[in-house]
């Protein structure tokens, strides 16, 4: 947030600023206010990093060419979903993220985004969030953002790992029981490459 707000101060209020995010990013109100257009990954595991950058650039070009002053609506959704449960091959993430493309096709919408957040970050803004930007219609941005948020909220109990999992003690017992397959034990959520601090 500090970095993005500093960039906004440096370039002034009228220069369009495009921001691209990992869908596990934690957004704040200050970030939503500082940016002009936004894009977040729509796949987990992530396969659309280049596409996300292009979507951000396309929006910026559209804003500049048409002289737009976009409106963004931002909603924090009080749900904590670990990234391992938000795999977009499985429901409900699959349907939620596919629906974003449909919202993007609505006339006047620049981009709709849903971010799971990074739950292992011990901060008050570590929650799921929705962000919708429209060309010139704040009411439309709010309406679509509320729809996305409601869908995410209503599916909060439907998230699962989509694979065999176990607590540590049970996992070790399973491994020692002579499984014929290799057994992989990992604390996959709380690792430095997933955004945790280096001391974890």
Secondary structure, 3 states (H helix, E strand, C coil): CHHHHHHHHHHCCCCCCEEEECCCCCCCHHHHHHCCEEEECCCCCCCCHHHHHHHHHHHHHHHHHHCCCCEEEEEEECCCCCHHHCCCCCCCHHHHHHHHHHHHCCCCEEEEEEECCCCCCCCCCCCEEEEEEECCCHHHHHHHHHHHHHHHHHCCCCCCCCCCCCCHHHHHHHHHCCCCCCCCCCCCCCCHHHCCCCCC
